[in-house]
Amino acid sequence: MSTPEQEGTSKGFVRRAIDRWRHGKPVHEDDFVAEEVPVAMVYNGSSFAVMMATPHDLDDFALGFSLSEGLINDAAQLLEVKSHALLEGIELTMRVTDDAPGARIEQQRLMPGRSGCGICGTRDLEHAIRQSGSVAAGVTLTRDALEIALHQLQTLQPMNSATGAVHAAAWADRTGHIVLVREDVGRHNALDKLIGAMRRAGIPSNDGMALVTSRASYEMVTKAASAGIPLLAAISAPTALAIELARSAGMTLVGFARPGSHNVYTHSQRLLPAAQQERP
């Protein structure tokens, strides 16, 4: 398995030779494919999980994963992140403060976290469904802003444009302007990277919305709510559990979000026509 060092600086995708069949004839050419490697998450010398991820924006991934998994309560508790390229994949060794939950890992995951899996390796039911706190109730956004963000997102996914194989998570402000986008083969990883990037950039999570190019599973809602994100819009469907958790957290959950149409499943009062938008 190739590592970022072997391929050069990782762009999230690599070139591979393929045989393409077009109009009844074979064509021998190169194509871009998404990278997917095991990434081990190690806290103060103790292994917590191995995630299948795209080896790009790993500092953001380390911070976002640590926050959304409850291994740190604040970004300041993550003191150091080092990336080590190994034959088998990549190891992220993190040093956290002694008062951080990650400093005393008692419940290690037993299996790898696959790119499409949110709870792989969780040992029992008690740890499978994690309750998140409530999000702030004050912010409101417009349907026009959501439309603007959806149109922008279509042009801001370089990895997916090259490969057609990765998910994106984006942060847009109240006007619908997209400020940050992160991509990964795993939808959960993309959201973790976005959360980490927002914290590193000092972007407040209660004054805008997150968009994801995937379904809205329970884990996506839990991660977004733990970050204090008031509105999560997914281009695909939500699950029943995701809807219940979003309702409990006070989060506005939007599904099937496409230019020109969307469904609002919870707390629709936060998404308003432009004339009714709350002023900052």
C-alpha positions in Angstrom: 0.0 0.0 0.0 1.4 3.4 -0.9 1.7 6.2 1.6 1.6 10.0 1.1 5.4 10.0 1.3 5.7 7.4 -1.5 3.2 9.3 -3.7 4.5 12.8 -2.8 2.3 15.3 -1.0 -1.2 13.8 -0.9 -3.9 15.4 -2.9 -6.4 12.9 -1.7 -6.2 11.0 -5.0 -3.6 9.2 -7.1 -3.1 8.3 -10.8 -3.6 4.7 -11.9 -3.5 2.9 -15.3 -6.9 1.6 -16.4 -8.5 0.0 -19.4 -11.5 2.1 -20.3 -14.2 0.6 -22.7 -15.8 3.2 -24.9 -18.1 2.7 -27.9 -17.1 -0.9 -28.3 -13.3 -0.3 -28.2 -10.8 -0.5 -25.3 -8.8 2.6 -24.4 -5.6 2.3 -22.3 -5.2 5.5 -20.2 -4.6 6.9 -16.7 -7.4 7.8 -14.3 -7.5 9.5 -10.9 -8.8 7.4 -8.0 -9.4 8.3 -4.4 -6.9 7.4 -1.7 -8.2 5.3 1.2 -5.7 4.2 3.9 -5.9 3.0 7.6 -5.4 5.9 9.9 -4.6 4.9 13.5 -5.8 7.4 16.2 -3.4 7.1 19.2 -3.9 9.2 22.4 -1.0 9.6 24.9 0.4 6.2 23.7 -3.0 4.3 23.8 -4.7 3.3 20.6 -8.3 4.2 20.3 -9.4 3.5 16.7 -8.2 2.8 13.2 -10.3 4.7 10.6 -10.3 4.2 6.9 -9.8 7.7 5.6 -8.3 9.9 2.8 -4.8 11.0 3.9 -5.4 14.7 3.4 -6.1 17.4 6.0 -5.1 15.0 8.8 -4.5 17.8 11.3 -8.1 18.9 10.9 -9.2 15.2 11.1 -7.2 14.7 14.4 -8.8 17.7 16.0 -12.3 17.2 14.7 -12.4 13.5 15.5 -11.1 14.2 19.0 -13.8 16.7 19.6 -16.7 14.8 18.1 -15.7 11.5 19.9 -15.5 13.3 23.2 -11.8 12.6 23.7 -11.2 16.3 24.3 -13.6 18.9 25.5 -11.8 21.9 24.0 -9.3 22.4 21.2 -6.7 23.6 23.8 -6.6 20.1 25.3 -5.0 18.7 22.1 -1.4 19.7 22.6 0.3 17.9 19.7 -0.4 15.9 16.6 2.3 13.9 14.8 1.7 12.0 11.6 3.8 8.8 11.0 3.7 7.1 7.6 4.0 3.3 8.1 3.9 0.4 5.7 0.4 -0.4 6.8 -1.0 3.1 6.7 -0.7 6.3 8.8 -0.5 6.7 12.6 -1.7 9.9 14.2 -0.1 10.2 17.6 -1.8 12.8 19.7 -0.8 14.2 23.1 -3.7 15.5 25.1 -3.8 17.2 28.5 -4.1 15.1 31.6 -7.7 16.4 32.3 -8.9 15.4 28.8 -11.0 12.2 28.5 -8.6 10.9 25.9 -5.8 10.8 28.4 -7.5 7.9 30.2 -9.0 5.7 27.4 -10.9 2.9 29.0 -13.1 1.8 26.1 -11.0 0.9 23.1 -12.6 0.1 19.8 -12.1 -3.5 18.8 -12.4 -3.2 15.0 -11.4 -0.7 12.3 -13.7 2.2 11.6 -14.5 1.6 7.9 -15.0 4.6 5.7 -18.8 4.2 5.6 -19.1 3.2 9.3 -19.9 5.4 12.3 -19.8 2.9 15.1 -17.6 0.1 13.9 -15.7 -1.5 16.8 -18.0 -0.1 19.5 -18.0 -2.8 22.2 -21.6 -2.6 23.5 -25.0 -0.9 23.0 -24.3 1.6 25.8 -21.5 3.1 23.8 -23.2 2.8 20.4 -25.7 5.6 20.7 -24.1 8.8 22.1 -26.3 11.6 23.2 -25.2 15.1 22.3 -26.0 18.4 23.9 -28.5 21.0 22.6 -27.5 23.5 20.0 -28.2 27.3 20.4 -31.8 28.3 19.5 -31.2 31.9 18.4 -29.8 31.7 14.9 -32.1 31.7 11.9 -31.2 31.2 8.2 -33.0 31.7 5.0 -34.0 29.2 2.3 -32.2 31.6 -0.2 -29.0 31.2 1.7 -29.3 27.4 1.6 -29.9 27.6 -2.2 -26.8 29.7 -2.6 -24.7 27.3 -0.6 -25.9 24.3 -2.5 -25.0 25.9 -5.8 -21.6 26.8 -4.6 -20.8 23.4 -3.2 -21.2 21.8 -6.6 -18.0 23.6 -7.7 -15.9 23.2 -4.5 -15.1 19.5 -4.4 -11.8 19.0 -6.2 -11.2 15.4 -5.0 -14.7 14.3 -6.0 -14.4 16.1 -9.4 -11.2 14.1 -10.1 -12.4 10.8 -8.8 -16.2 10.7 -8.2 -15.6 8.7 -5.1 -15.5 11.0 -2.0 -17.9 12.9 0.2 -17.7 16.6 1.2 -18.7 18.5 4.3 -19.0 22.3 4.0 -19.6 25.3 6.3 -21.6 28.2 5.0 -22.3 31.5 6.8 -25.7 33.1 7.1 -25.6 34.5 3.6 -25.0 31.1 2.1 -21.3 31.8 1.3 -19.2 28.7 1.7 -16.2 29.3 4.0 -14.7 25.9 4.3 -14.9 22.5 2.5 -13.3 19.2 3.5 -13.5 15.9 1.6 -12.9 12.3 2.4 -13.9 8.8 1.3 -15.9 8.6 4.6 -18.8 10.9 5.2 -18.1 10.9 8.9 -14.4 11.7 8.3 -15.3 14.6 6.1 -17.5 16.1 8.8 -14.8 15.6 11.4 -12.3 17.3 9.2 -14.7 20.2 8.7 -15.2 20.5 12.5 -11.5 20.5 13.1 -10.9 23.1 10.4 -13.5 25.4 11.8 -12.0 25.2 15.3 -8.5 25.8 13.9 -9.8 28.8 12.0 -11.8 30.2 14.9 -15.1 30.0 13.0 -18.1 30.1 15.4 -20.2 27.0 14.8 -23.5 28.6 15.9 -23.7 31.2 13.1 -24.2 29.3 9.9 -24.9 25.8 8.5 -23.2 22.6 7.5 -23.8 20.8 4.2 -22.9 17.2 3.6 -22.9 15.2 0.3 -24.3 12.1 1.9 -27.2 10.7 3.8 -27.9 12.1 7.3 -27.2 9.2 9.6 -27.4 9.3 13.3 -23.7 9.7 13.6 -23.6 12.8 11.4 -26.3 14.5 13.5 -24.4 13.5 16.7 -21.1 15.0 15.4 -22.8 18.2 14.2 -24.7 18.7 17.4 -21.6 18.1 19.5 -19.9 20.9 17.6 -22.9 23.2 18.2 -24.0 23.4 14.5 -27.6 24.6 14.4 -28.5 23.4 10.9 -27.3 20.3 9.0 -28.4 19.9 5.3 -27.7 16.6 3.6 -28.2 15.9 -0.1 -29.6 12.5 0.6 -32.1 11.1 3.1 -32.0 11.1 6.9 -32.6 8.0 9.0 -35.4 7.8 11.6 -32.8 7.8 14.5 -31.1 10.9 13.0 -34.4 12.7 12.9 -35.2 11.9 16.6 -31.7 12.9 17.7 -31.9 16.2 15.8 -35.3 17.0 17.3 -33.9 16.3 20.8 -30.8 18.4 20.2 -32.8 21.4 18.8 -31.1 21.1 15.4 -32.7 21.8 12.1 -32.2 18.8 9.9 -32.7 19.1 6.1 -32.6 16.2 3.7 -32.7 15.7 0.0 -31.2 19.2 -0.3 -30.8 20.0 -4.0 -30.9 23.2 -5.9 -34.6 24.1 -6.0 -35.9 21.6 -3.4 -35.3 20.3 0.1 -37.2 18.6 2.9 -37.1 20.0 6.5 -37.5 17.2 9.1 -37.0 19.0 12.4 -37.2 22.6 13.8 -38.3 24.2 10.6 -38.7 27.6 12.4 -34.9 28.1 11.9 -35.2 28.1 8.1 -37.1 31.2 7.0 -38.0 33.1 3.8 -35.5 35.9 3.2 -37.8 38.7 4.4 -38.0 37.1 7.9 -34.3 36.5 8.4 -33.0 37.4 11.9 -30.5 40.2 11.8 -27.1 39.6 13.5 
